[in-house]
Amino acid sequence: MSIAICRSVVLYLILIIGIRLMGKRQVGELEPSELVLALLVADLASVPMQDFGIPLVYGIIPILTLLCVTMILSVLTTRSIRFRSLLCGQPSIIVRDGELDQREMRRNRITIDELNEELRLNGILDLSTVKYAILETNGHISTILFPQAQPVTAGQLDVRPERTELPWVIINDGRLISRNLYEAGLDRNWLDRELERRQVREISEVFLLSVDRKRHVQFIRREGVWE
């Protein structure tokens, strides 16, 4: 049993490192080559985990080889437009000036139901408002509306909105994040006063406490904690 656990942990850690090396974009948006890699790596990792007669190195070497090939392909795709087009394909315009390109839809095997679903996910109900709908290489559909259908921006209204700043999370699920407290220019005395105002005795009673640059505080008490 201990051998199985150790082998599984080693392979799991190697896969995690490999996926981290691929980058966030690849993790969230798989290209065809990356999807193939994910399927192959999963299959290669499962064999040494189940068959103790196979040396662990026989599972590690193929996985590392595939990861190295993927890294090489990633470098080549960034340096060569033709190679990137060959490996990843090209975007396809399936809606142009509010009109469907049925030929492109058939070529990419996109049904009208799938297109309507993607449009609804983008908050679009009227196809005639779509200037372009582009099927990207990762399978997502990007939409660009006609100017008259696009939301009005603050710049067009000649309005200067206030700057949007991320708040500092001071307490996260009962745990104090001291670094954020000091980065916000605050101290424990300020925190103690805020907790006292809300009749909180312990930090563990707080689910979330955050503060922005204007010192607006958001406070949420942990459920199940009684005074």
C-alpha positions in Angstrom: 0.0 0.0 0.0 2.8 2.4 0.9 4.5 1.8 -2.5 1.2 2.6 -4.3 0.9 5.8 -2.3 4.5 6.9 -3.0 4.3 6.2 -6.7 1.0 8.1 -7.0 2.4 11.1 -5.1 5.5 11.2 -7.3 3.6 11.1 -10.5 1.0 13.6 -9.2 3.7 16.1 -8.3 5.4 15.7 -11.6 2.1 16.4 -13.4 1.5 19.5 -11.3 5.0 20.8 -12.1 4.5 20.2 -15.8 1.1 21.9 -15.8 2.6 24.9 -14.0 5.3 25.1 -16.6 2.7 25.2 -19.3 1.4 28.5 -17.9 -2.0 29.9 -16.9 -3.2 30.4 -20.4 -2.7 26.8 -21.4 -4.4 25.6 -18.2 -7.5 27.8 -18.8 -7.7 27.6 -22.6 -6.4 24.4 -24.2 -5.3 24.4 -27.8 -5.7 21.1 -29.7 -2.1 20.1 -29.1 -2.4 20.8 -25.4 -5.6 18.8 -25.2 -3.9 15.8 -26.8 -1.0 16.3 -24.2 -3.5 16.3 -21.3 -5.1 13.0 -22.5 -1.8 11.3 -23.1 -0.3 12.4 -19.8 -3.4 11.2 -17.9 -3.1 7.8 -19.6 0.6 7.5 -19.0 0.3 8.4 -15.4 -2.5 5.9 -14.6 -0.5 2.9 -15.8 2.4 3.0 -13.2 -0.1 3.9 -10.5 -2.0 0.6 -11.1 0.7 -1.8 -12.3 3.4 -2.2 -9.7 5.4 -4.5 -12.0 6.2 -1.5 -14.2 9.2 0.6 -13.0 8.2 4.1 -12.0 10.8 5.6 -14.3 8.9 4.1 -17.3 6.0 6.4 -16.5 8.1 9.4 -15.6 10.3 9.5 -18.8 7.4 9.5 -21.3 5.6 12.2 -19.3 8.7 14.4 -19.1 9.3 13.8 -22.8 5.8 15.0 -23.8 6.2 18.0 -21.5 9.5 18.9 -23.2 8.0 18.5 -26.6 5.1 20.8 -25.6 7.5 23.4 -24.4 9.4 23.3 -27.7 6.2 23.6 -29.7 5.1 26.6 -27.5 8.4 28.3 -28.4 8.0 27.5 -32.1 4.4 28.8 -32.2 5.5 32.1 -30.6 8.3 32.6 -33.3 6.6 31.3 -36.4 3.1 32.4 -37.6 2.9 29.6 -40.2 3.8 27.0 -37.6 1.3 28.4 -35.2 -1.4 28.3 -37.9 -0.5 24.8 -38.8 -0.5 23.5 -35.2 -3.4 25.6 -33.7 -5.5 26.5 -36.7 -6.9 29.9 -37.5 -9.9 31.8 -36.2 -13.1 31.6 -38.3 -15.6 34.4 -38.8 -19.0 32.7 -38.6 -21.1 36.0 -38.3 -20.2 39.0 -40.5 -22.3 42.2 -40.5 -25.2 40.4 -38.8 -25.3 37.6 -41.4 -24.4 34.0 -40.7 -21.6 32.4 -42.8 -23.2 28.9 -43.1 -20.2 27.6 -45.0 -17.9 28.4 -42.1 -20.4 26.9 -39.6 -20.5 23.7 -41.6 -16.7 23.6 -41.9 -16.3 24.0 -38.2 -19.3 21.8 -37.3 -21.0 24.6 -35.4 -24.8 24.3 -35.1 -27.2 27.3 -34.8 -28.1 26.1 -31.3 -24.4 26.2 -30.2 -24.0 29.6 -31.7 -27.1 30.9 -29.9 -25.9 29.5 -26.6 -22.6 31.3 -27.0 -24.4 34.5 -27.8 -26.6 34.2 -24.8 -23.6 33.6 -22.6 -22.3 37.0 -23.9 -25.6 38.6 -23.1 -26.7 38.9 -26.8 -30.2 37.9 -27.9 -30.4 39.6 -31.3 -28.1 38.2 -34.0 -28.6 41.4 -36.1 -26.7 43.4 -33.5 -23.5 41.3 -34.0 -20.9 42.8 -36.3 -18.6 39.8 -36.0 -18.7 36.5 -34.3 -15.4 34.8 -34.4 -14.7 31.1 -33.5 -11.3 31.2 -31.8 -8.7 28.5 -31.9 -9.5 27.5 -28.3 -13.2 26.8 -29.2 -14.6 30.0 -27.7 -16.7 32.4 -29.7 -15.8 36.1 -29.5 -18.4 38.7 -30.4 -18.1 42.3 -31.6 -21.3 44.3 -31.7 -22.3 47.1 -34.1 -21.4 50.5 -32.6 -25.0 51.4 -32.0 -25.5 48.2 -30.0 -22.4 48.6 -27.8 -22.7 49.9 -24.2 -22.0 53.6 -23.7 -18.7 54.2 -22.0 -17.8 56.9 -19.5 -15.5 58.5 -22.1 -18.3 58.9 -24.6 -20.4 60.6 -21.9 -17.4 62.8 -20.9 -17.7 61.5 -17.4 -14.7 60.8 -15.2 -15.5 57.9 -12.9 -13.6 57.3 -9.7 -10.6 55.0 -9.9 -11.4 51.4 -9.2 -9.0 50.0 -6.6 -8.8 46.5 -5.2 -9.6 46.4 -1.4 -7.2 44.8 1.1 -8.5 41.6 2.7 -7.6 42.0 6.3 -9.4 38.9 7.7 -10.0 35.9 5.6 -12.1 33.1 7.2 -11.0 33.8 10.7 -7.3 34.4 9.8 -5.6 37.7 10.1 -3.5 38.8 7.1 -1.0 41.1 8.8 0.8 42.0 5.5 -2.4 43.5 4.0 -3.2 45.3 7.2 0.2 47.1 7.1 0.1 47.7 3.3 -3.2 49.5 3.9 -1.5 51.8 6.3 -3.4 50.5 9.3 -2.5 48.8 12.5 -3.9 46.5 15.2 -5.4 49.4 17.1 -7.6 50.3 14.1 -8.6 46.6 13.7 -9.4 46.2 17.3 -11.7 49.3 17.1 -13.5 48.0 14.1 -14.1 44.7 15.7 -15.3 46.3 18.9 -17.8 48.4 16.9 -19.3 45.2 15.6 -19.2 43.5 19.0 -16.7 40.9 17.8 -14.4 39.5 20.5 -12.2 37.2 18.4 -10.8 37.4 14.9 -12.0 33.8 14.5 -15.6 35.1 14.5 -15.0 37.0 11.3 -15.5 35.4 7.9 -14.4 38.5 5.9 -13.1 42.0 6.7 -11.7 44.1 3.9 -11.0 47.8 3.5 -10.4 50.0 0.5 -8.4 53.2 0.0 -11.4 55.3 1.2 -11.5 53.3 4.4 -14.8 51.7 3.5 -15.0 48.5 5.4 -16.8 45.3 4.3 -17.6 43.0 7.2 -19.1 39.5 7.2 -19.5 37.4 10.3 -18.7 33.7 10.2 -21.8 31.6 10.3 -22.3 29.4 13.3 -20.4 31.8 15.6 -22.4 33.0 18.5 -21.7 35.9 20.8 
